[in-house]
Amino acid sequence: HDLRTPLSRLKQNLDDTARGAATKDEMRIGILNATLQVDEILATFSALLRIAQIESGTRRSGFAPVDLSELTMLLAGDYMAVAEDRGQAVRTVVEASVWIEGDHDLLTQLIVNLLENALRHTSDGSEVTISLHKAPDGAVLAVADNGTGVPEAERERIFRRFYRLEQSRTSPGSGLGLSLVAAIAELHDASAAALDNRPGLR
């Protein structure tokens, strides 16, 4: 269903353009809309392929020491300006020199997905905090917001592929961002969980 629907929308858009575009401008707009829809579909397939690759375990061969503190601060800095433009704020509580064995590119994807998810699903004036500290059994990374949160019954489901909360269905996204987070975490012998931040989600 989640793959058929965007393909059906694309076909409908192309049919409407072919039959109804009376001018070059209308044709150009129809083609532009179709191109954007194709980009979304390709992004969905790319995410699915990446999840399959991660779950196969082949990415473990590229594991190397990663300074997770440095990576977290770098990415948080990138999103501070993005958040400010939206009337939001990103702050950090990051312990220095937290090193783990992992895939640098996938860990980057994990942090980016968490930050983008938090910023996308909170309103103007909200605050997103990314924290990192050492624990006896490894590193603990968290992205927390002070938004409306997620009902307890839904929290486990948001890591499933294509799962989207009802209020998020009209916003951009494939419903694969957090399932990719969960797959990357599992590859690194970690787990992903959604907790009540009172208010918001952590």
C-alpha positions as CSV (number, residue, x, y, z in Angstrom):
1,H,0.0,0.0,0.0
2,D,2.7,2.5,1.0
3,L,4.6,2.0,-2.3
4,R,1.5,1.6,-4.5
5,T,-0.1,4.9,-3.3
6,P,2.7,7.3,-4.4
7,L,3.1,5.4,-7.7
8,S,-0.7,5.8,-8.3
9,R,-0.5,9.5,-7.5
10,L,2.4,9.8,-10.0
11,K,0.4,8.1,-12.7
12,Q,-2.6,10.2,-12.1
13,N,-0.6,13.4,-12.2
14,L,1.0,12.3,-15.5
15,D,-2.4,11.4,-17.0
16,D,-3.9,14.7,-15.9
17,T,-0.9,16.6,-17.4
18,A,-1.1,14.7,-20.7
19,R,-4.9,15.3,-21.1
20,G,-5.4,18.7,-19.5
21,A,-2.2,20.8,-20.0
22,A,-3.2,23.5,-22.5
23,T,-0.1,25.6,-22.4
24,K,3.6,25.0,-22.1
25,D,3.5,26.5,-18.5
26,E,0.9,24.0,-17.4
27,M,2.9,21.2,-19.0
28,R,6.0,22.4,-17.2
29,I,4.3,22.5,-13.9
30,G,2.9,19.0,-14.4
31,I,6.3,17.6,-15.2
32,L,7.9,19.4,-12.2
33,N,5.3,17.9,-9.9
34,A,6.0,14.4,-11.4
35,T,9.7,14.9,-10.9
36,L,9.2,15.7,-7.2
37,Q,7.0,12.7,-6.8
38,V,9.6,10.5,-8.5
39,D,12.3,11.9,-6.1
40,E,10.1,10.9,-3.1
41,I,9.6,7.4,-4.5
42,L,13.3,7.0,-5.2
43,A,14.1,8.1,-1.6
44,T,11.7,5.5,-0.3
45,F,13.3,2.7,-2.3
46,S,16.8,4.0,-1.3
47,A,15.8,3.8,2.4
48,L,14.4,0.3,2.0
49,L,17.5,-0.9,0.3
50,R,19.7,0.7,3.0
51,I,17.6,-1.0,5.7
52,A,18.0,-4.4,3.9
53,Q,21.7,-3.9,3.6
54,I,22.0,-3.0,7.3
55,E,20.0,-6.0,8.4
56,S,22.2,-8.3,6.3
57,G,25.1,-7.3,8.6
58,T,27.5,-6.5,5.7
59,R,28.2,-3.0,7.0
60,R,29.9,-4.4,10.1
61,S,33.0,-5.1,7.9
62,G,33.6,-1.3,7.7
63,F,33.4,-0.7,11.5
64,A,36.1,1.6,12.9
65,P,36.6,3.7,16.0
66,V,34.1,6.7,15.9
67,D,34.3,9.8,18.2
68,L,30.5,9.9,18.8
69,S,30.9,13.1,20.8
70,E,32.6,15.0,18.0
71,L,30.1,13.7,15.4
72,T,27.1,14.6,17.6
73,M,28.4,18.1,18.2
74,L,29.1,18.6,14.5
75,L,25.6,17.6,13.4
76,A,23.9,19.5,16.2
77,G,25.8,22.6,15.0
78,D,24.5,22.1,11.5
79,Y,20.9,21.9,12.7
80,M,21.0,24.9,15.0
81,A,20.7,27.3,12.1
82,V,17.9,25.2,10.6
83,A,16.0,25.2,13.9
84,E,16.5,29.0,14.4
85,D,15.0,29.7,11.0
86,R,11.9,27.7,12.1
87,G,11.7,29.5,15.4
88,Q,13.0,26.4,17.2
89,A,16.1,25.7,19.2
90,V,18.7,22.9,19.4
91,R,20.9,22.5,22.4
92,T,23.5,20.0,23.4
93,V,24.4,18.1,26.6
94,V,27.3,16.0,25.2
95,E,30.0,14.3,27.2
96,A,33.4,14.6,25.6
97,S,35.4,11.6,24.1
98,V,32.7,9.0,23.9
99,W,34.1,6.6,21.4
100,I,32.4,3.5,19.9
101,E,33.2,1.0,17.2
102,G,30.8,1.6,14.3
103,D,30.0,2.8,10.8
104,H,30.6,6.6,10.6
105,D,28.2,7.1,7.7
106,L,25.3,5.1,9.3
107,L,25.8,6.8,12.7
108,T,25.6,10.1,10.9
109,Q,22.3,9.0,9.3
110,L,21.0,7.9,12.7
111,I,21.6,11.2,14.3
112,V,20.3,13.2,11.3
113,N,17.1,11.2,11.2
114,L,16.5,11.7,15.0
115,L,17.1,15.5,14.8
116,E,15.0,15.9,11.6
117,N,12.2,13.9,13.1
118,A,12.1,15.9,16.3
119,L,12.2,19.3,14.4
120,R,9.6,18.2,11.9
121,H,7.1,17.1,14.5
122,T,7.3,20.0,16.9
123,S,6.0,23.5,16.5
124,D,7.5,27.0,16.5
125,G,9.1,27.8,19.9
126,S,9.9,24.2,20.7
127,E,13.3,23.1,21.9
128,V,15.2,19.9,20.9
129,T,18.0,18.6,23.1
130,I,20.6,16.1,21.9
131,S,22.5,14.4,24.7
132,L,25.3,11.8,24.9
133,H,27.0,10.2,27.8
134,K,28.9,7.1,28.7
135,A,27.2,4.3,30.6
136,P,28.5,1.0,32.0
137,D,27.3,-1.0,29.0
138,G,28.1,1.6,26.3
139,A,27.0,5.0,25.1
140,V,23.6,6.5,25.5
141,L,22.5,9.0,22.8
142,A,19.1,10.8,23.1
143,V,17.2,13.4,21.2
144,A,14.4,14.9,23.3
145,D,11.8,17.6,22.5
146,N,9.2,19.5,24.4
147,G,6.4,19.1,21.8
148,T,3.1,17.2,22.1
149,G,4.8,13.8,22.4
150,V,3.4,10.5,21.2
151,P,0.7,8.4,23.0
152,E,2.2,5.5,24.9
153,A,0.4,2.9,22.8
154,E,2.0,4.3,19.7
155,R,5.6,4.6,20.9
156,E,6.8,1.2,19.9
157,R,5.1,1.3,16.6
158,I,6.9,4.4,15.3
159,F,10.0,2.3,14.7
160,R,8.0,0.0,12.3
161,R,8.5,0.5,8.5
162,F,6.0,2.9,6.9
163,Y,4.3,3.5,10.3
164,R,3.1,7.1,10.6
165,L,0.9,8.8,13.3
166,E,-2.4,10.0,12.0
167,Q,-1.5,13.6,12.6
168,S,1.7,13.1,10.5
169,R,0.2,11.7,7.4
170,T,-0.2,15.0,5.7
171,S,3.4,16.0,6.3
172,P,6.3,15.0,4.0
173,G,8.0,11.7,4.8
174,S,7.9,8.0,4.0
175,G,7.6,6.6,7.5
176,L,11.0,4.9,7.2
177,G,13.2,7.4,9.1
178,L,12.8,5.8,12.5
179,S,12.8,2.3,11.2
180,L,16.2,3.1,9.7
181,V,17.3,4.4,13.1
182,A,16.2,1.2,14.7
183,A,18.1,-0.9,12.1
184,I,21.3,1.1,12.5
185,A,21.1,0.9,16.3
186,E,20.7,-2.9,16.1
187,L,23.7,-3.2,13.8
188,H,25.7,-1.5,16.5
189,D,24.4,-3.9,19.2
190,A,22.2,-1.1,20.6
191,S,18.4,-0.5,20.7
192,A,16.1,2.4,19.9
193,A,13.2,3.4,22.2
194,A,10.7,6.2,22.5
195,L,10.1,7.5,26.0
196,D,7.9,10.2,27.5
197,N,9.9,13.4,28.0
198,R,7.1,15.1,29.9
199,P,6.3,17.1,27.8
200,G,7.4,15.7,24.4
201,L,9.2,12.7,23.3
202,R,12.7,11.3,24.1
